Amino acid sequence: MLGVGAATVAAAPQLQRGLEAFLGSAADKDPTGLTGLLPNGGGFRYYSVASSVPHRNATDYRLTVDGLVDRPGTYTLAALRALPQTRIVRDVQCVTGWRVPDTPFEGVPLSLLLDAAGVRPEGRAVRFTCFDGTYSESLTLRQARRDDVLVALRMQDKPLSHAHGGPARLYVAPMYFYKSAKWLSGITVTSRVRPGYWEERGYDVDAWVGRSNGRSDTPTG
């Protein structure tokens, strides 16, 4: 019995990773979002609003920065990894109610990319697009420049998996998780905030945890 118990404990991390991989793959092909109702030991739920999402890796991933900027640019994954990185540990809070405590994210401060691009005076907001071909998000320029907003490359101290929005995603620590767009491919400076995918369907544009969407959750930061 002790041997079986030890084997079960030893196998638990592999089983958990297998379950997360299965749920992520299932959600990737489930436009209904019903797989998001399935529980898993990691605490996360897997959502995709597209019928399928292509995979990107270090060879073919690109992130563009354009719009109302003086120096538009395109970053490879290697170029993003070479930039200064910031690590943030906060709770992840979904607007549907689930929360994953003390989750580390690590990546490039969004403000660094905006400064490198040179935002023009008429720039007031930032729009984010994703390589799923469907999802989008927006922040005001002031929100985007916060030091707890990242282009995240790592989560839970390992590279972002495809299911979690890899190779790179937006991470907006103090807002509900729908603002942290997965599969990030474009950062565009605009003259005004353009509502994102869920805002067009009734969610708050300003998604502060505990101060929006009619919820009273404990703020994450």
C-alpha positions as CSV (number, residue, x, y, z in Angstrom):
1,M,0.0,0.0,0.0
2,L,2.8,2.4,0.8
3,G,4.4,1.6,-2.6
4,V,1.2,2.3,-4.4
5,G,0.7,5.6,-2.4
6,A,4.3,6.7,-3.2
7,A,3.8,5.9,-6.9
8,T,0.6,7.9,-7.0
9,V,2.3,10.9,-5.4
10,A,5.2,10.6,-7.8
11,A,2.8,10.4,-10.8
12,A,0.6,13.3,-9.7
13,P,2.5,16.1,-11.5
14,Q,2.5,14.1,-14.8
15,L,-1.2,13.3,-14.4
16,Q,-1.9,16.9,-13.8
17,R,0.1,18.1,-16.8
18,G,-1.7,15.5,-18.9
19,L,-5.1,16.6,-17.7
20,E,-4.3,20.3,-18.4
21,A,-3.0,19.4,-21.9
22,F,-6.1,17.4,-22.6
23,L,-8.4,20.2,-21.4
24,G,-6.4,22.8,-23.3
25,S,-6.6,20.8,-26.5
26,A,-10.3,20.2,-26.1
27,A,-11.0,23.8,-25.5
28,D,-8.9,24.8,-28.5
29,K,-11.4,22.9,-30.6
30,D,-14.6,23.8,-28.7
31,P,-16.2,27.1,-29.9
32,T,-19.1,26.5,-27.4
33,G,-16.9,27.1,-24.4
34,L,-18.5,24.2,-22.6
35,T,-15.1,22.7,-21.8
36,G,-14.5,25.7,-19.7
37,L,-16.9,24.2,-17.2
38,L,-14.6,21.2,-16.6
39,P,-12.6,21.5,-13.4
40,N,-8.9,20.7,-13.2
41,G,-6.3,20.7,-10.4
42,G,-4.5,23.7,-11.6
43,G,-7.6,25.9,-10.9
44,F,-7.8,27.3,-14.4
45,R,-10.6,27.0,-16.9
46,Y,-9.8,26.9,-20.6
47,Y,-11.6,29.3,-22.9
48,S,-11.3,30.0,-26.6
49,V,-13.8,32.0,-28.7
50,A,-12.4,30.7,-32.0
51,S,-13.2,27.3,-33.5
52,S,-9.5,26.5,-33.6
53,V,-6.2,28.3,-32.8
54,P,-3.0,27.8,-34.8
55,H,0.2,27.0,-32.9
56,R,3.1,29.4,-33.0
57,N,6.7,28.7,-31.8
58,A,10.1,30.4,-31.6
59,T,10.5,30.0,-35.4
60,D,7.2,31.6,-36.6
61,Y,5.9,33.8,-33.8
62,R,5.8,37.5,-34.4
63,L,4.5,40.4,-32.4
64,T,3.9,43.7,-34.2
65,V,3.7,47.1,-32.6
66,D,2.1,49.8,-34.8
67,G,-0.5,52.5,-35.0
68,L,0.1,56.0,-33.7
69,V,3.8,55.5,-33.1
70,D,7.0,56.9,-34.7
71,R,8.9,53.6,-34.8
72,P,6.6,50.6,-35.7
73,G,8.3,47.3,-35.1
74,T,8.1,43.5,-35.2
75,Y,9.5,41.3,-32.4
76,T,10.4,37.6,-32.6
77,L,10.1,35.4,-29.6
78,A,13.9,35.5,-29.2
79,A,13.8,39.3,-29.3
80,L,11.2,39.5,-26.6
81,R,13.1,37.1,-24.4
82,A,16.2,39.2,-24.8
83,L,14.5,42.3,-23.3
84,P,14.4,43.1,-19.6
85,Q,11.9,40.8,-17.8
86,T,9.6,41.6,-14.9
87,R,8.1,38.9,-12.6
88,I,4.7,39.5,-10.9
89,V,2.9,37.2,-8.5
90,R,-0.8,37.9,-8.0
91,D,-4.1,36.1,-7.9
92,V,-5.7,35.4,-11.2
93,Q,-9.4,36.3,-11.0
94,C,-11.9,35.4,-13.7
95,V,-15.1,37.4,-14.0
96,T,-17.1,34.1,-13.8
97,G,-15.9,33.7,-10.2
98,W,-12.9,31.3,-10.1
99,R,-9.6,32.5,-8.7
100,V,-6.1,31.0,-8.8
101,P,-4.0,32.4,-6.0
102,D,-0.4,33.5,-6.1
103,T,0.2,32.9,-9.8
104,P,3.6,34.0,-11.2
105,F,3.8,35.7,-14.5
106,E,7.0,36.9,-16.2
107,G,7.5,39.0,-19.3
108,V,8.3,42.3,-20.9
109,P,6.7,45.4,-19.4
110,L,4.3,46.7,-22.0
111,S,5.5,50.2,-21.3
112,L,9.0,49.3,-22.5
113,L,7.6,48.3,-25.9
114,L,5.5,51.4,-26.1
115,D,8.5,53.6,-25.2
116,A,10.6,51.9,-27.9
117,A,7.9,52.5,-30.5
118,G,7.5,56.2,-29.5
119,V,3.8,56.9,-28.9
120,R,2.6,60.0,-30.7
121,P,0.8,62.8,-28.8
122,E,-2.6,61.8,-30.3
123,G,-2.2,58.2,-29.0
124,R,-4.7,57.7,-26.2
125,A,-5.3,53.9,-26.1
126,V,-3.9,50.5,-27.1
127,R,-5.7,47.8,-29.0
128,F,-4.5,44.2,-28.8
129,T,-5.2,41.5,-31.4
130,C,-4.5,37.8,-31.3
131,F,-3.5,35.1,-33.8
132,D,-6.7,33.1,-33.1
133,G,-8.1,35.6,-35.6
134,T,-11.0,36.5,-33.4
135,Y,-10.1,37.9,-29.9
136,S,-9.3,41.5,-29.2
137,E,-8.8,43.8,-26.2
138,S,-8.1,47.4,-25.3
139,L,-6.6,49.5,-22.6
140,T,-6.2,53.2,-22.1
141,L,-2.6,54.4,-22.6
142,R,-2.4,55.2,-18.9
143,Q,-3.5,51.6,-18.0
144,A,-1.2,50.1,-20.5
145,R,1.8,51.9,-19.0
146,R,1.2,50.5,-15.5
147,D,4.1,48.5,-14.1
148,D,1.9,45.4,-13.6
149,V,0.9,45.1,-17.3
150,L,3.1,42.7,-19.2
151,V,3.6,40.9,-22.5
152,A,3.9,37.7,-20.6
153,L,6.2,34.8,-21.8
154,R,6.2,32.6,-18.7
155,M,3.5,31.5,-16.2
156,Q,4.0,29.5,-13.1
157,D,7.8,29.6,-13.7
158,K,7.7,27.9,-17.1
159,P,7.2,29.0,-20.7
160,L,3.6,29.7,-21.6
161,S,1.9,26.7,-23.1
162,H,-0.4,27.0,-26.1
163,A,-3.4,26.4,-23.9
164,H,-2.5,29.3,-21.7
165,G,-2.0,31.7,-24.7
166,G,1.6,31.0,-25.6
167,P,4.1,31.8,-26.8
168,A,3.1,35.3,-25.6
169,R,0.0,36.8,-24.0
170,L,-1.1,40.0,-22.5
171,Y,-1.2,40.0,-18.7
172,V,-3.1,42.8,-16.9
173,A,-2.7,42.0,-13.2
174,P,-5.3,44.2,-11.5
175,M,-8.1,43.4,-14.0
176,Y,-10.4,40.4,-14.6
177,F,-8.6,37.8,-16.7
178,Y,-10.5,38.5,-19.9
179,K,-8.4,41.6,-20.3
180,S,-5.3,39.3,-20.4
181,A,-5.6,38.4,-24.1
182,K,-4.1,35.0,-25.1
183,W,-2.1,34.4,-28.3
184,L,-1.1,38.0,-28.6
185,S,0.1,39.1,-32.1
186,G,-0.6,42.8,-32.4
187,I,-0.2,45.9,-30.3
188,T,-1.7,49.0,-32.0
189,V,-1.8,52.5,-30.5
190,T,-5.1,54.2,-31.2
191,S,-6.7,57.6,-30.6
192,R,-9.5,56.1,-28.5
193,V,-10.4,52.9,-26.7
194,R,-12.1,50.3,-28.9
195,P,-14.1,47.8,-27.0
196,G,-12.7,44.3,-27.1
197,Y,-14.4,41.0,-27.8
198,W,-16.2,40.6,-24.5
199,E,-16.9,44.3,-24.0
200,E,-18.9,44.2,-27.3
201,R,-21.0,41.5,-25.5
202,G,-21.7,43.4,-22.4
203,Y,-18.6,43.2,-20.2
204,D,-17.1,46.4,-18.6
205,V,-14.3,48.1,-20.6
206,D,-12.6,49.0,-17.4
207,A,-12.4,45.5,-15.7
208,W,-10.8,46.3,-12.3
209,V,-11.2,43.3,-10.0
210,G,-13.8,44.1,-7.3
211,R,-14.9,47.4,-8.9
212,S,-16.5,46.3,-12.2
213,N,-18.9,43.9,-13.8
214,G,-21.2,44.0,-10.7
215,R,-18.8,41.9,-8.7
216,S,-17.3,42.5,-5.2
217,D,-14.2,40.2,-5.4
218,T,-11.1,41.0,-3.4
219,P,-8.8,43.1,-5.6
220,T,-5.7,41.4,-7.0
221,G,-3.5,44.4,-6.8
